[in-house]
């Protein structure tokens, strides 16, 4: 009967996860436009992506650079601000309950919609809010979303909208710590800052490790924000991933290769490179945590 009860999940995993995973691995070594028969090309797709002399390689490394910047900055924002805000609103009370709800509300807005809202703020038009500020102080307007090196920082700025999700996770972690530990430290003269840094943070280290890994995975898979911003810059989608790939991310590049250029083999290779990079980062994080002894790994 146990197998009967778990069979829906097993069937779903096989049909919707394992089979597509194996097909994508097969296609990564082929050239396929979705209409003709696949042609085996060996490691050519990977070689093009990892060779900066090719257009594919230049675009891939630009997307990788933007993705890593976004991932690292988002992880730092989620961890540092998430813990700080959670510590401030974790205590019981009507005001803290309201504040937790208000801070979490932006997480209910989907990424594409939130990105479209950035158009009037960081758009290319002279009427965009940030450009109006620049004009007021005598500076020329900027193409924020379509200038290399600027678009990714707009994406980082947008990551603040999701801080409520990290806050909820850390609030749950903070509440698992016995209140008597805080009380004992307070009696010994510990300040609120020391309660946070010397007691709370070490005791919720498993939650911090979990949230860090989730932030890294989310950052490496960022897509909707980049797509929304590419359509919100005041020039429509004519620039694709932005001039000089200013808004390129790995998954955005995968989408363009697969569903715009119909190069499914190349798109599959990008997907597996994303998987390998994420795996290396995650393993490196676990190794660092295990070596430092900050969090005991079973």
N, C-alpha and C positions, 0 to 999 in steps of 0.2 A: 504493500500500500504506500510505503514511503516513496518508491519510484513513481507511482501513479501521481502522487501529489506534486512531485518536483518535475514531472515530465513537461508541463507547459513551459517552464523556464529553460529546461534542457533543449527542447525543440526550438524555442526562440533564440537561444544562444547559438545553436548550430546553424540555423538558417539566416539569422540577422547579424551575427558577429563572426563566427569561425569561418564560414564559407566565404563571405566577402573579404575577410582578412587573407585567406589563402588565394583568392582570385586576384586581389591587389598585389600580392607578392609575385604571382605568376605574371601579371601585366607589367610589373616594374622592369622586367627583362625583355619586354616586347614593345613594338611600335604599333599603336592601334588608334584608329580615328573613329571608332564606334560603328563604322559602316562596312569596312572591308575586313578581311581576315587578319588576325594579329601576325606580325612579322618579328621573329626572334632577333634581337640585337645585342644580347648579352649584357654587358655592363655599360653600354654606350650612354644610356640615360643618366646613370650616376656620374660617368666621366664628364658629360656636358655640364651637369649641375655643379660639379666640384672644380671645374676649370674656369678661372676668371677671364680667360681669353675669349670665351664664348658669351653670347648674349644671355643664354640661359644661366650661365655661371655668375655673370655680373648681377643679374636680377636676383638670383638665389641668395647671394651673399648680402645684397642690399636688404632683402627681406629678412635674412637671418639677423643682420645687425639691428634692424628696427625691432624685430621680435625679442631679441635678447635685452635691448634697452627697456622695452615695455615690460618684459617679464620681471626683470630685476627691480625696476622702480616700483612696479605694482606690488610685488612681494614685500618690499620694504614698507610701503605705505600701508598695506593691509596688516602687517605684523605690528609695526610701531604704533600707528594711529589706532588700529583695532584694539590693541591691549589698553592704550591710554583711555580711549573712549569707554571701553567696557569697564575699566576700573572706576571711572567716574559715575557710571549709571547702573552698576551692578547691584547696589544696595536696594533694599525694598523701599517702596514709597510710591505714591501716586505720580509725583513729578518725574521720577526716574522711569517709571513705566511708560509715561507719555513720551519722554525723550527717546527711549529705545524704539518706540513705534515710529516717531518722526524721523529718526536717523535711518531706520530700515526702509522706510517708504520708497526712496529712490531706487532701491533694488527691484521694485515691482515694475519699473519702466524697462522695456526691452532695449537692448543695445542699439539697434538700428534707429528706433524712435529718438533715443537720447542723442545719437550722433546727428540726426537731422536738426535737432534743436541747437546744435553748435554752429549751424550756418549763419544765423544773424549775429553770432558772437565772433567767430573766427573766419568768416567768409572773405572772399576776395574783393567784395564790393567796398567802396568808400564809406558806405553806410553801415558796415559791420561795426559792432560795438567797440572792439579792440582797436580797429583802424580809426574810429572817431576819436578815441583817446589819444592815439598817436598824432592825429591831425591837430588836436587841441594844443599839444605841446610842441608843435612845429616839426614833427617827424613824418617821413613819407609812409604811406600805407604798405602793408606787407601781404604777400600771397602765403598766408600761414599754412594752409593745407597742401599747397602745391609747391613748396620750396623745400629742397633737400635739406634735411637736418632740423626742420621745424615741425613738419607734420607729425612725427613720432611723439614730440613733446606735447602736442595737443591731445594725442591719445593718452599719454601719461596723466595729463591734467584731468581727463575724463574719468580716470580710474577712481577718483574720490567718490564718484556716485555709488560705487559698490562697497564702500567701507562698512555699511550696515551689516552685510553678510558676515564679514570677519568679526564684527562686534558681537553678534549673536553667539557665534562659536566660542569666543573668549569669555563672554558672560557666563555661559554654561560651565566652562572650565573653572572660572573663578568661584562659582557657587559650590563646586565639589570640594573646595578646601575648607576644612573645619574652622568655624569661626573662632574657636578657642585658641587656635594658633595665632591669629591676628590679635586677639585680646591679650594673650601672654606677651607678645612682642610690644604691644602698646604700653602695657604696664612697665616694661623694662625701658621705656623711653623712645621706642622706634617712631620715627616720623612717618607721615603718610607715604612719602617717596620711598623710604626704606622698606615699608610694608610691601610696596609694589615690587621693587627691584630685588630685595633680599629674600622675600618669602613667596609672594604670589608667582612671579615669573619662574623661579626654579620648580615650584610645585605643579605648575601647569605646563611644564616642558613637553610632555607628550602631545598636548593640544597645539602647542606652538609648532612642533615638528609636522604634525598633520596639516595644519593650516599653511605652512610653508610649502609643503609638497603640492597641496591643492592649488595654491597661488601660482606655482611654477607650471603646473599642468594647464591651468586656465590661461596663463600668459602665453604659453607656447601655442595654444590653439585659438588665439584671438582672431576673429574674422568679422563679426557683425559690426564692430566699431569702425574698422578700417573701411568696410564697404559703405557704411552710412556716411562717413566723412568724405569719401570720394564723390558722393553725390550732393554734398552739402556746401561745397566750396564756392558756389556761385557760377560754376562752369559746367554743371551737370556731370555726366560720367565720361566726357570726351577724353579726359586724361587718364582713364583707367585707374592705375595705382598711384597716380600723381606724377608730376614731372620729376625725372630722375628717381622714380620709385619712392617718392617721399612718404607714401602711405602703404608701401608694400609690407606685407607680413607673409609668413610661410604658408598659412592656410589660404590667404587671399591669392597668393601666387598659385597654389595648388588648384584653387577654383578656376582661375583664369586659364590655366593650362588644360584642365579637364573639360570645362563647360563653355569656354569661349574659343579656345584654339583646337578643341577636340583632340588633344594629345593625351590620351588616357594612360599610356605607358609612362610618360614623363610625370604626369600627376601622381601616379602610383609610387614612382621613385621618390618624389618629394614627400609623400605621406610616410614612407618608410624611413626617410632621413629624419623627419620630425620625430618619429617614434624612437629612433636610435639616440638622437640628441636628448630627448626628454628622459630616456632611460639612463643615459650616462649621468645627467645632472642629478637625477633622483638617487642613483647608487652612490654618487659622490657625496650627496648630502647625508645619506645614511652612514657612510664610512666616516665622515667628519664627526657626526654625532657619536658614533661608537668610539672613535679614537679619543675624543675629548672627555668622554664619560659624562657629558652633560645630561644625557638621558639614557638610562640603562635599557639596552635592547635585549629582549628575551630570545 
